[in-house]
Amino acid sequence: MAAKVKVHWLIDKCPKPQDCGKCLEVCPSTVFVLVATDRERYKEPENWVIIPSFELFCTTCNKCIDICPKDAIKIEIKEAE
């Protein structure tokens, strides 16, 4: 049976991901994307979120979990039916 991986980023534990970004740097599969939520023309964004856009590529190496200083990343493994 194949397993399905669900990656969660918890905004309440990591409200300013642009200040850290360690999960972005350490992930060998580039699962995460940093996205501005307040984009305006000619203005530098101030609010960002991390989106696990490519969780299909997650190898469950747990490097992102190990390096996150705020414990803001969770990986859930579900058995496919």
C-alpha positions in Angstrom: 0.0 0.0 0.0 1.3 3.5 -0.9 1.3 6.2 1.7 0.1 9.8 1.2 2.0 12.6 2.8 0.3 15.8 4.0 2.6 18.6 5.1 1.3 21.3 7.4 2.8 24.7 8.1 1.4 26.4 11.2 1.1 30.2 10.8 0.3 30.7 14.5 3.7 29.3 15.4 5.6 31.1 12.6 3.9 34.5 11.9 7.0 35.9 10.1 8.5 33.1 7.9 10.5 35.6 5.8 12.7 36.3 8.9 13.8 32.6 9.2 13.2 30.5 6.1 15.2 27.6 7.4 12.7 25.1 6.1 13.0 26.5 2.6 16.8 26.2 2.7 17.0 22.6 4.1 14.3 20.8 2.1 16.0 18.7 -0.5 12.7 18.3 -2.5 11.8 22.0 -2.5 8.4 21.2 -1.0 7.8 24.8 0.4 7.2 28.1 -1.3 7.3 31.5 0.3 4.4 33.7 -0.9 3.6 37.3 -0.1 0.0 37.9 1.0 0.0 41.7 0.6 1.4 42.4 -2.8 1.0 45.9 -4.0 2.5 47.6 -6.9 5.8 49.5 -6.0 5.6 48.4 -2.4 7.7 45.8 -0.6 5.5 43.0 0.9 5.4 42.8 4.7 3.3 39.6 5.2 4.3 36.2 4.0 3.2 32.6 4.3 4.8 29.3 3.6 2.8 27.0 1.4 3.8 23.3 1.1 2.9 23.4 -2.6 4.8 20.4 -3.7 4.1 17.9 -0.9 4.0 15.1 -3.5 7.7 15.5 -3.6 8.1 15.1 0.2 10.4 12.2 1.1 9.6 12.5 4.8 13.2 13.1 5.6 12.0 15.4 8.5 14.8 17.9 7.9 12.3 20.8 7.9 10.9 19.6 11.3 14.3 19.2 12.8 15.6 22.6 11.8 12.4 24.6 12.6 13.0 26.6 15.8 9.3 27.3 16.3 8.0 23.7 15.7 5.8 25.1 13.0 5.9 22.1 10.5 4.1 18.9 10.8 4.2 15.9 8.5 1.2 13.5 8.4 1.5 10.2 6.7 -1.7 8.4 5.7 -1.9 5.0 4.3 -3.7 5.0 0.9 -6.8 2.9 0.7 
